[in-house]
Amino acid sequence: MIDLHSHILFGLDDGASELDISIEMARIAVADGITHMACTPHVQEGVYPNDWATIRPVLEVLQQALRELRIPLTLFCGAEAHLAWDLPERLLRGDIPTLNDSRYFLLELPHLVVPPRLQDFVLRLKDAGFIPVITHPERLSWAERRPELLVKIAELGCPLQLTADSLLGRFGMTAQAQAASFVDAGLLVFVASDAHSPRARAPRMSAAMKLVASRWGEETAQRMFIEIPQIILSDGMLPDAARQHLLPRRPMTSGSGVGRLLTLLRAGL
Ligand SMILES: [Fe+2]
């Protein structure tokens, strides 16, 4: 499996605090079947003031440690950039690492408030040559009320990254149902761990992959855990999966946000 979202780099954010923790997380990931991992520390002004200058040296230290310890986990650069209006300019200047230096980068939206003019912002990013990958949309508190906004963003070609633990219900029933609704709706989604530590939020995805395979089929699981992440890492063109099949393969669970998303999709928003 390929994990495109992790806070495995030590000392940069609320993820691993020291090298030994990063190494422990790498061992857990390998044991779970993860072979490739993007290191994506938070970048948020005033909170996590990271950029290439802070991220590169830590990435190199961890890569060297994994080589010496013969831990077979291939690391890639990246960052989880919090929404900020100067992001297009910072990306163009090369301040913020994208996923393996591709056009794709992780974009974290505000959790509590609906970001104003989000579509305009995404278009500005695309004009600058970048494609934002929206991190854990299922955990945004406004996602249930405004699912159509996320659908519109997906239709602009932005992949949605679901969190393995959300699919397993570890972020609550609402996040679990929202995550399932995005898969059911046929949006361009894939899964990552968003690992923060060896324990509470560990770098494991195999249980979620089994769940996806049993609920949506092996092909969908392969696509969400391997193929889409692979295309992103190799800077390839993603399939236009948005709204390819609007009807769920299995009956939807009821729930206001989930039901509303499908209703909106069927009605053409
Ligand atoms: Fe994260």
py3Dmol code that shows the C-alpha trace and the ligand (Angstrom):
import py3Dmol

protein = """\
ATOM      1  CA  MET A   1       0.000   0.000   0.000  1.00  0.00           C
ATOM      2  CA  ILE A   2       1.015   3.607  -0.571  1.00  0.00           C
ATOM      3  CA  ASP A   3       0.426   6.127   2.193  1.00  0.00           C
ATOM      4  CA  LEU A   4       0.367   9.734   0.989  1.00  0.00           C
ATOM      5  CA  HIS A   5      -0.350  11.428   4.320  1.00  0.00           C
ATOM      6  CA  SER A   6       1.770  10.992   7.450  1.00  0.00           C
ATOM      7  CA  HIS A   7       3.305  13.025  10.233  1.00  0.00           C
ATOM      8  CA  ILE A   8       6.255  10.659  10.568  1.00  0.00           C
ATOM      9  CA  LEU A   9       8.974  13.341  10.395  1.00  0.00           C
ATOM     10  CA  PHE A  10      10.127  14.195  13.904  1.00  0.00           C
ATOM     11  CA  GLY A  11      10.088  17.554  15.624  1.00  0.00           C
ATOM     12  CA  LEU A  12       8.145  19.482  12.986  1.00  0.00           C
ATOM     13  CA  ASP A  13       4.530  19.333  14.140  1.00  0.00           C
ATOM     14  CA  ASP A  14       2.153  17.323  16.347  1.00  0.00           C
ATOM     15  CA  GLY A  15       3.380  14.039  14.864  1.00  0.00           C
ATOM     16  CA  ALA A  16       6.555  12.149  15.822  1.00  0.00           C
ATOM     17  CA  SER A  17       8.568  14.043  18.420  1.00  0.00           C
ATOM     18  CA  GLU A  18      11.959  12.378  17.930  1.00  0.00           C
ATOM     19  CA  LEU A  19      13.859  10.108  15.552  1.00  0.00           C
ATOM     20  CA  ASP A  20      13.186   6.917  17.552  1.00  0.00           C
ATOM     21  CA  ILE A  21       9.436   7.545  17.285  1.00  0.00           C
ATOM     22  CA  SER A  22       9.718   8.066  13.521  1.00  0.00           C
ATOM     23  CA  ILE A  23      11.602   4.766  13.224  1.00  0.00           C
ATOM     24  CA  GLU A  24       9.004   2.961  15.323  1.00  0.00           C
ATOM     25  CA  MET A  25       6.274   4.348  13.062  1.00  0.00           C
ATOM     26  CA  ALA A  26       8.188   3.177   9.984  1.00  0.00           C
ATOM     27  CA  ARG A  27       8.425  -0.354  11.396  1.00  0.00           C
ATOM     28  CA  ILE A  28       4.672  -0.391  12.110  1.00  0.00           C
ATOM     29  CA  ALA A  29       3.916   0.810   8.575  1.00  0.00           C
ATOM     30  CA  VAL A  30       6.091  -1.885   6.983  1.00  0.00           C
ATOM     31  CA  ALA A  31       4.559  -4.610   9.173  1.00  0.00           C
ATOM     32  CA  ASP A  32       1.122  -3.452   8.022  1.00  0.00           C
ATOM     33  CA  GLY A  33       2.046  -3.712   4.343  1.00  0.00           C
ATOM     34  CA  ILE A  34       2.857  -0.068   3.559  1.00  0.00           C
ATOM     35  CA  THR A  35       5.783   0.146   1.126  1.00  0.00           C
ATOM     36  CA  HIS A  36       5.807   3.841   0.192  1.00  0.00           C
ATOM     37  CA  MET A  37       5.043   6.841   2.361  1.00  0.00           C
ATOM     38  CA  ALA A  38       4.863  10.569   1.793  1.00  0.00           C
ATOM     39  CA  CYS A  39       6.091  12.621   4.754  1.00  0.00           C
ATOM     40  CA  THR A  40       3.633  15.468   5.083  1.00  0.00           C
ATOM     41  CA  PRO A  41       4.184  17.733   8.100  1.00  0.00           C
ATOM     42  CA  HIS A  42       1.720  20.530   8.771  1.00  0.00           C
ATOM     43  CA  VAL A  43       2.444  23.909   7.221  1.00  0.00           C
ATOM     44  CA  GLN A  44       0.407  26.555   8.980  1.00  0.00           C
ATOM     45  CA  GLU A  45       1.454  30.132   9.564  1.00  0.00           C
ATOM     46  CA  GLY A  46       1.972  30.942  13.228  1.00  0.00           C
ATOM     47  CA  VAL A  47       1.415  27.330  14.297  1.00  0.00           C
ATOM     48  CA  TYR A  48       3.703  25.099  12.232  1.00  0.00           C
ATOM     49  CA  PRO A  49       6.042  27.411  10.293  1.00  0.00           C
ATOM     50  CA  ASN A  50       7.440  24.655   8.087  1.00  0.00           C
ATOM     51  CA  ASP A  51       8.802  24.903   4.576  1.00  0.00           C
ATOM     52  CA  TRP A  52      11.392  23.102   2.462  1.00  0.00           C
ATOM     53  CA  ALA A  53      14.186  24.450   4.677  1.00  0.00           C
ATOM     54  CA  THR A  54      12.806  22.797   7.834  1.00  0.00           C
ATOM     55  CA  ILE A  55      11.445  19.655   6.172  1.00  0.00           C
ATOM     56  CA  ARG A  56      14.332  18.575   3.927  1.00  0.00           C
ATOM     57  CA  PRO A  57      16.985  17.968   6.647  1.00  0.00           C
ATOM     58  CA  VAL A  58      14.605  15.849   8.775  1.00  0.00           C
ATOM     59  CA  LEU A  59      13.515  13.832   5.744  1.00  0.00           C
ATOM     60  CA  GLU A  60      17.160  13.145   4.885  1.00  0.00           C
ATOM     61  CA  VAL A  61      17.988  12.047   8.446  1.00  0.00           C
ATOM     62  CA  LEU A  62      15.052   9.619   8.525  1.00  0.00           C
ATOM     63  CA  GLN A  63      15.815   8.249   5.044  1.00  0.00           C
ATOM     64  CA  GLN A  64      19.402   7.605   6.119  1.00  0.00           C
ATOM     65  CA  ALA A  65      18.258   5.901   9.356  1.00  0.00           C
ATOM     66  CA  LEU A  66      15.848   3.614   7.478  1.00  0.00           C
ATOM     67  CA  ARG A  67      18.617   2.674   5.020  1.00  0.00           C
ATOM     68  CA  GLU A  68      21.027   1.837   7.834  1.00  0.00           C
ATOM     69  CA  LEU A  69      18.399  -0.177   9.719  1.00  0.00           C
ATOM     70  CA  ARG A  70      17.267  -1.883   6.492  1.00  0.00           C
ATOM     71  CA  ILE A  71      13.643  -0.894   7.021  1.00  0.00           C
ATOM     72  CA  PRO A  72      12.053  -1.221   3.559  1.00  0.00           C
ATOM     73  CA  LEU A  73       9.911   1.901   3.528  1.00  0.00           C
ATOM     74  CA  THR A  74      10.469   4.354   0.675  1.00  0.00           C
ATOM     75  CA  LEU A  75       9.892   7.935   1.771  1.00  0.00           C
ATOM     76  CA  PHE A  76       8.822  10.877  -0.364  1.00  0.00           C
ATOM     77  CA  CYS A  77       8.650  14.577   0.369  1.00  0.00           C
ATOM     78  CA  GLY A  78       5.407  16.395   0.936  1.00  0.00           C
ATOM     79  CA  ALA A  79       3.537  18.692   3.296  1.00  0.00           C
ATOM     80  CA  GLU A  80       0.003  19.247   4.533  1.00  0.00           C
ATOM     81  CA  ALA A  81      -0.577  22.900   3.786  1.00  0.00           C
ATOM     82  CA  HIS A  82      -3.322  24.624   5.728  1.00  0.00           C
ATOM     83  CA  LEU A  83      -5.474  26.894   3.587  1.00  0.00           C
ATOM     84  CA  ALA A  84      -3.778  30.283   3.172  1.00  0.00           C
ATOM     85  CA  TRP A  85      -4.361  32.831   0.422  1.00  0.00           C
ATOM     86  CA  ASP A  86      -0.684  33.076  -0.512  1.00  0.00           C
ATOM     87  CA  LEU A  87      -0.334  29.315  -1.122  1.00  0.00           C
ATOM     88  CA  PRO A  88      -0.203  29.571  -4.943  1.00  0.00           C
ATOM     89  CA  GLU A  89       2.667  32.056  -4.707  1.00  0.00           C
ATOM     90  CA  ARG A  90       4.510  30.001  -2.084  1.00  0.00           C
ATOM     91  CA  LEU A  91       4.144  26.846  -4.174  1.00  0.00           C
ATOM     92  CA  LEU A  92       5.409  28.672  -7.262  1.00  0.00           C
ATOM     93  CA  ARG A  93       8.430  29.904  -5.295  1.00  0.00           C
ATOM     94  CA  GLY A  94       9.117  26.309  -4.250  1.00  0.00           C
ATOM     95  CA  ASP A  95       8.735  27.081  -0.515  1.00  0.00           C
ATOM     96  CA  ILE A  96       6.408  24.159   0.153  1.00  0.00           C
ATOM     97  CA  PRO A  97       7.137  20.571  -0.898  1.00  0.00           C
ATOM     98  CA  THR A  98       4.491  18.977  -3.078  1.00  0.00           C
ATOM     99  CA  LEU A  99       3.964  15.190  -3.123  1.00  0.00           C
ATOM    100  CA  ASN A 100       7.218  13.822  -4.566  1.00  0.00           C
ATOM    101  CA  ASP A 101       7.712  17.165  -6.348  1.00  0.00           C
ATOM    102  CA  SER A 102       4.584  16.542  -8.423  1.00  0.00           C
ATOM    103  CA  ARG A 103       1.794  18.996  -9.217  1.00  0.00           C
ATOM    104  CA  TYR A 104      -0.235  17.463  -6.347  1.00  0.00           C
ATOM    105  CA  PHE A 105      -0.060  18.679  -2.751  1.00  0.00           C
ATOM    106  CA  LEU A 106      -2.095  18.082   0.398  1.00  0.00           C
ATOM    107  CA  LEU A 107      -4.461  20.922   1.266  1.00  0.00           C
ATOM    108  CA  GLU A 108      -6.088  21.044   4.695  1.00  0.00           C
ATOM    109  CA  LEU A 109      -9.287  23.087   4.842  1.00  0.00           C
ATOM    110  CA  PRO A 110     -10.556  24.774   8.023  1.00  0.00           C
ATOM    111  CA  HIS A 111     -12.376  22.210  10.160  1.00  0.00           C
ATOM    112  CA  LEU A 112     -15.036  24.439  11.704  1.00  0.00           C
ATOM    113  CA  VAL A 113     -15.945  27.053   9.116  1.00  0.00           C
ATOM    114  CA  VAL A 114     -16.801  26.799   5.447  1.00  0.00           C
ATOM    115  CA  PRO A 115     -13.939  28.484   3.580  1.00  0.00           C
ATOM    116  CA  PRO A 116     -15.275  31.399   1.510  1.00  0.00           C
ATOM    117  CA  ARG A 117     -14.705  31.373  -2.258  1.00  0.00           C
ATOM    118  CA  LEU A 118     -13.130  27.931  -2.135  1.00  0.00           C
ATOM    119  CA  GLN A 119     -13.756  27.229  -5.810  1.00  0.00           C
ATOM    120  CA  ASP A 120     -12.011  30.475  -6.830  1.00  0.00           C
ATOM    121  CA  PHE A 121      -9.064  29.507  -4.652  1.00  0.00           C
ATOM    122  CA  VAL A 122      -8.823  26.053  -6.240  1.00  0.00           C
ATOM    123  CA  LEU A 123      -8.928  27.638  -9.691  1.00  0.00           C
ATOM    124  CA  ARG A 124      -6.087  29.984  -8.690  1.00  0.00           C
ATOM    125  CA  LEU A 125      -4.049  26.953  -7.623  1.00  0.00           C
ATOM    126  CA  LYS A 126      -4.807  25.164 -10.864  1.00  0.00           C
ATOM    127  CA  ASP A 127      -3.847  28.247 -12.897  1.00  0.00           C
ATOM    128  CA  ALA A 128      -0.526  28.189 -11.059  1.00  0.00           C
ATOM    129  CA  GLY A 129      -0.061  24.556 -12.114  1.00  0.00           C
ATOM    130  CA  PHE A 130      -0.964  22.771  -8.884  1.00  0.00           C
ATOM    131  CA  ILE A 131      -3.721  20.346  -7.926  1.00  0.00           C
ATOM    132  CA  PRO A 132      -4.788  20.300  -4.290  1.00  0.00           C
ATOM    133  CA  VAL A 133      -5.580  16.972  -2.676  1.00  0.00           C
ATOM    134  CA  ILE A 134      -8.225  17.671  -0.034  1.00  0.00           C
ATOM    135  CA  THR A 135      -7.235  15.995   3.246  1.00  0.00           C
ATOM    136  CA  HIS A 136      -9.820  14.129   5.316  1.00  0.00           C
ATOM    137  CA  PRO A 137     -12.970  15.872   3.992  1.00  0.00           C
ATOM    138  CA  GLU A 138     -15.043  13.390   6.000  1.00  0.00           C
ATOM    139  CA  ARG A 139     -13.753  14.935   9.234  1.00  0.00           C
ATOM    140  CA  LEU A 140     -14.608  18.552   8.400  1.00  0.00           C
ATOM    141  CA  SER A 141     -17.431  19.555  10.692  1.00  0.00           C
ATOM    142  CA  TRP A 142     -19.215  21.426   7.877  1.00  0.00           C
ATOM    143  CA  ALA A 143     -18.987  18.546   5.371  1.00  0.00           C
ATOM    144  CA  GLU A 144     -22.296  17.098   6.459  1.00  0.00           C
ATOM    145  CA  ARG A 145     -24.080  20.432   5.944  1.00  0.00           C
ATOM    146  CA  ARG A 146     -22.316  21.437   2.717  1.00  0.00           C
ATOM    147  CA  PRO A 147     -21.430  18.213   0.871  1.00  0.00           C
ATOM    148  CA  GLU A 148     -22.123  19.888  -2.476  1.00  0.00           C
ATOM    149  CA  LEU A 149     -19.105  22.154  -1.962  1.00  0.00           C
ATOM    150  CA  LEU A 150     -16.791  19.153  -1.706  1.00  0.00           C
ATOM    151  CA  VAL A 151     -18.445  17.560  -4.724  1.00  0.00           C
ATOM    152  CA  LYS A 152     -17.786  20.727  -6.733  1.00  0.00           C
ATOM    153  CA  ILE A 153     -14.148  20.722  -5.654  1.00  0.00           C
ATOM    154  CA  ALA A 154     -13.838  17.063  -6.660  1.00  0.00           C
ATOM    155  CA  GLU A 155     -15.368  17.944 -10.019  1.00  0.00           C
ATOM    156  CA  LEU A 156     -12.580  20.488 -10.536  1.00  0.00           C
ATOM    157  CA  GLY A 157     -10.229  17.481 -10.504  1.00  0.00           C
ATOM    158  CA  CYS A 158      -9.141  17.540  -6.878  1.00  0.00           C
ATOM    159  CA  PRO A 159      -8.826  14.094  -5.297  1.00  0.00           C
ATOM    160  CA  LEU A 160     -10.316  13.614  -1.832  1.00  0.00           C
ATOM    161  CA  GLN A 161      -8.116  11.819   0.705  1.00  0.00           C
ATOM    162  CA  LEU A 162     -10.083   9.740   3.179  1.00  0.00           C
ATOM    163  CA  THR A 163      -8.490   8.592   6.420  1.00  0.00           C
ATOM    164  CA  ALA A 164      -8.166   4.858   7.090  1.00  0.00           C
ATOM    165  CA  ASP A 165      -9.288   5.304  10.704  1.00  0.00           C
ATOM    166  CA  SER A 166     -12.405   7.213   9.570  1.00  0.00           C
ATOM    167  CA  LEU A 167     -13.536   4.267   7.452  1.00  0.00           C
ATOM    168  CA  LEU A 168     -13.079   2.061  10.527  1.00  0.00           C
ATOM    169  CA  GLY A 169     -15.232   4.374  12.661  1.00  0.00           C
ATOM    170  CA  ARG A 170     -12.415   5.636  14.871  1.00  0.00           C
ATOM    171  CA  PHE A 171     -13.363   9.273  14.274  1.00  0.00           C
ATOM    172  CA  GLY A 172     -17.029   8.620  15.043  1.00  0.00           C
ATOM    173  CA  MET A 173     -20.106   7.575  13.141  1.00  0.00           C
ATOM    174  CA  THR A 174     -20.550  10.833  11.238  1.00  0.00           C
ATOM    175  CA  ALA A 175     -17.027  10.766   9.777  1.00  0.00           C
ATOM    176  CA  GLN A 176     -17.452   7.081   8.958  1.00  0.00           C
ATOM    177  CA  ALA A 177     -20.753   7.679   7.169  1.00  0.00           C
ATOM    178  CA  GLN A 178     -19.379  10.721   5.324  1.00  0.00           C
ATOM    179  CA  ALA A 179     -16.331   8.755   4.151  1.00  0.00           C
ATOM    180  CA  ALA A 180     -18.580   5.959   2.877  1.00  0.00           C
ATOM    181  CA  SER A 181     -20.823   8.468   1.101  1.00  0.00           C
ATOM    182  CA  PHE A 182     -17.876   9.872  -0.878  1.00  0.00           C
ATOM    183  CA  VAL A 183     -16.972   6.356  -2.062  1.00  0.00           C
ATOM    184  CA  ASP A 184     -20.596   5.543  -2.831  1.00  0.00           C
ATOM    185  CA  ALA A 185     -20.950   8.767  -4.814  1.00  0.00           C
ATOM    186  CA  GLY A 186     -18.151   7.749  -7.175  1.00  0.00           C
ATOM    187  CA  LEU A 187     -15.931  10.721  -6.384  1.00  0.00           C
ATOM    188  CA  LEU A 188     -12.179  10.597  -6.895  1.00  0.00           C
ATOM    189  CA  VAL A 189     -11.143   9.295  -3.491  1.00  0.00           C
ATOM    190  CA  PHE A 190      -8.203   7.420  -2.034  1.00  0.00           C
ATOM    191  CA  VAL A 191      -7.094   6.443   1.466  1.00  0.00           C
ATOM    192  CA  ALA A 192      -4.116   7.449   3.624  1.00  0.00           C
ATOM    193  CA  SER A 193      -3.225   6.928   7.276  1.00  0.00           C
ATOM    194  CA  ASP A 194      -2.653  10.541   8.454  1.00  0.00           C
ATOM    195  CA  ALA A 195      -0.496   8.814  11.079  1.00  0.00           C
ATOM    196  CA  HIS A 196       0.679  10.918  14.011  1.00  0.00           C
ATOM    197  CA  SER A 197       2.232   8.392  16.404  1.00  0.00           C
ATOM    198  CA  PRO A 198       2.973   4.692  16.918  1.00  0.00           C
ATOM    199  CA  ARG A 199      -0.107   4.309  19.116  1.00  0.00           C
ATOM    200  CA  ALA A 200      -3.247   6.464  18.958  1.00  0.00           C
ATOM    201  CA  ARG A 201      -3.033   7.343  15.255  1.00  0.00           C
ATOM    202  CA  ALA A 202      -0.647   4.735  13.894  1.00  0.00           C
ATOM    203  CA  PRO A 203       0.452   4.229  10.268  1.00  0.00           C
ATOM    204  CA  ARG A 204      -1.836   1.307   9.489  1.00  0.00           C
ATOM    205  CA  MET A 205      -4.171   0.919   6.515  1.00  0.00           C
ATOM    206  CA  SER A 206      -4.622  -2.836   5.989  1.00  0.00           C
ATOM    207  CA  ALA A 207      -7.797  -3.155   8.083  1.00  0.00           C
ATOM    208  CA  ALA A 208      -9.400  -0.286   6.168  1.00  0.00           C
ATOM    209  CA  MET A 209      -8.326  -1.845   2.856  1.00  0.00           C
ATOM    210  CA  LYS A 210      -9.997  -5.132   3.843  1.00  0.00           C
ATOM    211  CA  LEU A 211     -13.147  -3.260   4.760  1.00  0.00           C
ATOM    212  CA  VAL A 212     -13.195  -1.402   1.438  1.00  0.00           C
ATOM    213  CA  ALA A 213     -12.614  -4.663  -0.457  1.00  0.00           C
ATOM    214  CA  SER A 214     -15.502  -6.369   1.322  1.00  0.00           C
ATOM    215  CA  ARG A 215     -17.925  -3.454   0.929  1.00  0.00           C
ATOM    216  CA  TRP A 216     -17.008  -2.027  -2.484  1.00  0.00           C
ATOM    217  CA  GLY A 217     -14.950  -4.817  -4.062  1.00  0.00           C
ATOM    218  CA  GLU A 218     -11.273  -5.679  -4.516  1.00  0.00           C
ATOM    219  CA  GLU A 219     -10.914  -3.457  -7.595  1.00  0.00           C
ATOM    220  CA  THR A 220     -12.034  -0.366  -5.681  1.00  0.00           C
ATOM    221  CA  ALA A 221      -9.663  -1.246  -2.828  1.00  0.00           C
ATOM    222  CA  GLN A 222      -6.726  -1.560  -5.226  1.00  0.00           C
ATOM    223  CA  ARG A 223      -7.641   1.776  -6.775  1.00  0.00           C
ATOM    224  CA  MET A 224      -7.995   3.611  -3.451  1.00  0.00           C
ATOM    225  CA  PHE A 225      -4.924   2.214  -1.669  1.00  0.00           C
ATOM    226  CA  ILE A 226      -2.451   1.692  -4.526  1.00  0.00           C
ATOM    227  CA  GLU A 227      -3.348   2.936  -8.006  1.00  0.00           C
ATOM    228  CA  ILE A 228      -4.520   6.512  -7.335  1.00  0.00           C
ATOM    229  CA  PRO A 229      -1.646   7.193  -4.870  1.00  0.00           C
ATOM    230  CA  GLN A 230       0.765   5.793  -7.470  1.00  0.00           C
ATOM    231  CA  ILE A 231      -0.540   8.146 -10.172  1.00  0.00           C
ATOM    232  CA  ILE A 232      -0.209  11.097  -7.795  1.00  0.00           C
ATOM    233  CA  LEU A 233       3.371  10.192  -6.798  1.00  0.00           C
ATOM    234  CA  SER A 234       4.390   9.827 -10.429  1.00  0.00           C
ATOM    235  CA  ASP A 235       2.737  13.159 -11.362  1.00  0.00           C
ATOM    236  CA  GLY A 236       0.360  11.364 -13.724  1.00  0.00           C
ATOM    237  CA  MET A 237      -3.094  12.338 -14.903  1.00  0.00           C
ATOM    238  CA  LEU A 238      -5.902  11.113 -12.690  1.00  0.00           C
ATOM    239  CA  PRO A 239      -9.039   9.603 -14.176  1.00  0.00           C
ATOM    240  CA  ASP A 240     -12.066  11.847 -14.122  1.00  0.00           C
ATOM    241  CA  ALA A 241     -13.915   9.741 -11.618  1.00  0.00           C
ATOM    242  CA  ALA A 242     -16.238  12.429 -10.326  1.00  0.00           C
ATOM    243  CA  ARG A 243     -19.844  11.392 -10.640  1.00  0.00           C
ATOM    244  CA  GLN A 244     -19.115   8.458 -12.906  1.00  0.00           C
ATOM    245  CA  HIS A 245     -21.682   6.381 -11.139  1.00  0.00           C
ATOM    246  CA  LEU A 246     -24.163   8.226  -9.047  1.00  0.00           C
ATOM    247  CA  LEU A 247     -26.041   5.333  -7.622  1.00  0.00           C
ATOM    248  CA  PRO A 248     -24.486   3.390  -4.774  1.00  0.00           C
ATOM    249  CA  ARG A 249     -23.725  -0.255  -5.346  1.00  0.00           C
ATOM    250  CA  ARG A 250     -25.270  -1.054  -1.997  1.00  0.00           C
ATOM    251  CA  PRO A 251     -28.122   0.642  -0.165  1.00  0.00           C
ATOM    252  CA  MET A 252     -26.970   3.780   1.618  1.00  0.00           C
ATOM    253  CA  THR A 253     -27.247   4.091   5.342  1.00  0.00           C
ATOM    254  CA  SER A 254     -29.651   6.845   6.219  1.00  0.00           C
ATOM    255  CA  GLY A 255     -28.312  10.058   7.705  1.00  0.00           C
ATOM    256  CA  SER A 256     -28.879  13.676   6.891  1.00  0.00           C
ATOM    257  CA  GLY A 257     -25.518  14.568   5.319  1.00  0.00           C
ATOM    258  CA  VAL A 258     -25.057  11.265   3.561  1.00  0.00           C
ATOM    259  CA  GLY A 259     -28.571  11.134   2.186  1.00  0.00           C
ATOM    260  CA  ARG A 260     -28.388  14.775   1.162  1.00  0.00           C
ATOM    261  CA  LEU A 261     -25.188  14.255  -0.808  1.00  0.00           C
ATOM    262  CA  LEU A 262     -26.778  11.525  -2.892  1.00  0.00           C
ATOM    263  CA  THR A 263     -29.954  13.542  -3.357  1.00  0.00           C
ATOM    264  CA  LEU A 264     -27.929  16.514  -4.566  1.00  0.00           C
ATOM    265  CA  LEU A 265     -25.899  14.361  -6.916  1.00  0.00           C
ATOM    266  CA  ARG A 266     -28.985  12.798  -8.437  1.00  0.00           C
ATOM    267  CA  ALA A 267     -30.530  16.236  -8.885  1.00  0.00           C
ATOM    268  CA  GLY A 268     -27.396  17.536 -10.597  1.00  0.00           C
ATOM    269  CA  LEU A 269     -26.762  19.749  -7.556  1.00  0.00           C
TER     270      LEU A 269
END
"""
ligand_1 = """\
1
LIG
Fe -2.525 15.375 8.690
"""
view = py3Dmol.view(width=600, height=400)
view.addModel(protein, "pdb")
view.setStyle({"model": 0}, {"cartoon": {"style": "trace"}})
view.addModel(ligand_1, "xyz")
view.setStyle({"model": 1}, {"stick": {}})
view.zoomTo()
view.show()
